[in-house]
Amino acid sequence: MVGLQRSHTPFHPATRRLLAARFLRSISQGALLVGFALYLDRMGWSAEHIGALLGLGGLGAGLLSLLVGVTTDRWGRRSFLLAYQAALVAVSLILVFTANPVAILAATLIGGFGRGQAGSAGPFAPAEGAWLAEAVQPTDRGMA
């Protein structure tokens, strides 16, 4: 077992916070996916409309991901991630305070709701992944 042991340097506090956020986001996204569909059902949306909206949410998140690399190179990863988290709060408030289908569609596209993201950052996953790659030593990336 000597060959399996290795010295471990703890992650930087910012890296630990980022990993903790990913863990909590993973749990939240699972609840959101189910809760959001039930919320739309309660509002009177048909199963077809809910499925279409959730599918568009996943597609929107995928398309937004394409723009992230260029944007984060210009703004910086941390600033971009914080701005996008603020945008998620805003679009979540839209979902709470309106029943307007167009507003719900826009909020879903921007927020990427409807996509099981397994803890990834959604549309800004490339920025978060690049930040982790910069902050974590190559030997520790698998653990991160």
Buried (B, 14 or more C-beta within 10 A) or exposed (E): EEEEEEEEEEBEEEBEEBBEBBEEBBEBBBEBBEEBBEBBEEEEBEEEEBBBBBEBBBBBBEEBBEEBEEBBEEBEBEEBBEEBEEBBEEBBEBBEEEEEEEBBBBBBBBBBBBBEBEBBBBBBBBBBBBBBEEBBEEEBEEEB
